[in-house]
Amino acid sequence: MELLEGLRTRKSIRAYKPDPVPRKLLLEVLDAARWSPSWGNTQPWELAVVGGDTVKRLTADLVAAFEQKTPPAPDVPMPQTFPDACQKRYMACAAGLFGAMGIAREDKARRFAHLVNMTRAFGAPAIIYVTFSRELTVPYTMLDLGLIIHGICLAAHAHGLGTCIEAQLALYPDLVRRHLNLPESQKIVVGLALGYPDPQAPANAFRTHREPLDKFVTWVDY
Ligand SMILES: Cc1cc2nc3c(=O)[nH]c(=O)nc-3n(C[C@H](O)[C@H](O)[C@H](O)COP(=O)(O)O)c2cc1C
C-alpha cells in the first residue's frame, strides 16, 4: 500500500473476525513501526503483544470491573473536559458511530453494551499494550508513544489488519499488569485492539470527518 493512501484510508476498526493474527505478520508490522521517530531517538516505548486465551481472560476481567462500576485508575490521567470546538467534534464522532450502528440517542442499554464491547477490545484476537517506564517525564513521552502508535496502526493497515487505539483498555492498569506479568514500574497508556476487520459490521462502515486545512493551518510568509 502506498504511504499517502495508507494515511488517508486508515480508520478505527470496531468489529473483528475471530481469526488469530499470525505472529510472523505482527513481527512485520512491528519491525516497520519501530522506525518511528522519538525525542533524541530515546525510543521510550515498550510493547506487550497479547493473543490467545490471555486476551479472553484479560478482557473478561476488564469487562467485570467495568460492569461492576469499579472506579477507573488509569496510569495516565484521561481528559475529562474539552474546549468547545473539540467537544463538538467528540460529540459528532459518537453520534456518527452510533448512527451507523443504528443505536438511538436515548437507548442507554445499547450504548452501555457498546462500551462493554469496547472493553472487550471489540472482539479483536490481539491487543498491543503500549507502556513506558515510570522514570520517564510524561508530556513529551506521550508524543513519542503517539508516533509509534500511529506507525503500528499504519503498518497494520498496510497488511490488511485493522486497529483501534483504546484508552478504554487502560482504565484498570493493575489488572492489565497482573495478566501480562508486567512490573509495577511499567505504566500503561493505551491498548490497541488488532485483528482482521469484519467487513459486514455496521460499526466498520463509519468514517470520521476531518476539518479542512483552512480551519487549522496558518501560513506564515508562505
Ligand atoms: C489516545 C486515543 C484513545 C482512544 N480511545 C478510544 C477508545 O477507548 N475507544 C474507541 O472506540 N476509540 C478510541 N480511540 C479512537 C478515536 O475515537 C479515533 O481515532 C477518532 O475518532 C478518529 O477516527 P479514526 O481513527 O477512525 O480516523 C482513541 C484514539 C486515541 C488517539
The ligand as a Tripos MOL2 file, in Angstrom:
@<TRIPOS>MOLECULE
LIG
   31    33     1     0     0
SMALL
NO_CHARGES

@<TRIPOS>ATOM
      1 C1         -5.4370    8.3170   22.6510 C.3       1 LIG1
      2 C2         -6.6380    7.7040   21.9500 C.ar      1 LIG1
      3 C3         -7.5460    6.9720   22.7000 C.ar      1 LIG1
      4 C4         -8.6490    6.3800   22.0640 C.ar      1 LIG1
      5 N1         -9.5040    5.6120   22.8020 N.ar      1 LIG1
      6 C5        -10.5630    5.0340   22.1930 C.ar      1 LIG1
      7 C6        -11.4250    4.1760   22.9310 C.ar      1 LIG1
      8 O1        -11.2570    3.9480   24.1360 O.2       1 LIG1
      9 N2        -12.4710    3.6090   22.2810 N.ar      1 LIG1
     10 C7        -12.6870    3.8150   20.9330 C.ar      1 LIG1
     11 O2        -13.6570    3.2580   20.3930 O.2       1 LIG1
     12 N3        -11.8730    4.5960   20.2100 N.ar      1 LIG1
     13 C8        -10.8290    5.2060   20.7900 C.ar      1 LIG1
     14 N4         -9.9650    5.9710   20.0650 N.ar      1 LIG1
     15 C9        -10.1740    6.1150   18.6080 C.3       1 LIG1
     16 C10       -10.6840    7.5010   18.2130 C.3       1 LIG1
     17 O3        -12.0610    7.6170   18.5700 O.3       1 LIG1
     18 C11       -10.5000    7.6650   16.6950 C.3       1 LIG1
     19 O4         -9.1320    7.6040   16.3850 O.3       1 LIG1
     20 C12       -11.0560    9.0040   16.2160 C.3       1 LIG1
     21 O5        -12.4420    9.0740   16.3940 O.3       1 LIG1
     22 C13       -10.7470    9.2230   14.7200 C.3       1 LIG1
     23 O6        -11.3180    8.1720   13.9710 O.3       1 LIG1
     24 P1        -10.4560    7.2200   13.0540 P.3       1 LIG1
     25 O7         -9.4130    6.5450   13.9030 O.co2     1 LIG1
     26 O8        -11.4540    6.2300   12.5020 O.co2     1 LIG1
     27 O9         -9.8120    8.0530   11.9690 O.co2     1 LIG1
     28 C14        -8.8610    6.5640   20.6620 C.ar      1 LIG1
     29 C15        -7.9100    7.2910   19.9260 C.ar      1 LIG1
     30 C16        -6.8170    7.8600   20.5510 C.ar      1 LIG1
     31 C17        -5.8030    8.6150   19.7180 C.3       1 LIG1
@<TRIPOS>BOND
     1     1     2 1
     2     2     3 ar
     3     2    30 ar
     4     3     4 ar
     5     4     5 ar
     6     4    28 ar
     7     5     6 ar
     8     6     7 ar
     9     6    13 1
    10     7     8 2
    11     7     9 ar
    12     9    10 ar
    13    10    11 2
    14    10    12 ar
    15    12    13 ar
    16    13    14 ar
    17    14    15 1
    18    14    28 ar
    19    15    16 1
    20    16    17 1
    21    16    18 1
    22    18    19 1
    23    18    20 1
    24    20    21 1
    25    20    22 1
    26    22    23 1
    27    23    24 1
    28    24    25 2
    29    24    26 1
    30    24    27 1
    31    28    29 ar
    32    29    30 ar
    33    30    31 1
@<TRIPOS>SUBSTRUCTURE
     1 LIG1         1 GROUP 0 **** ****
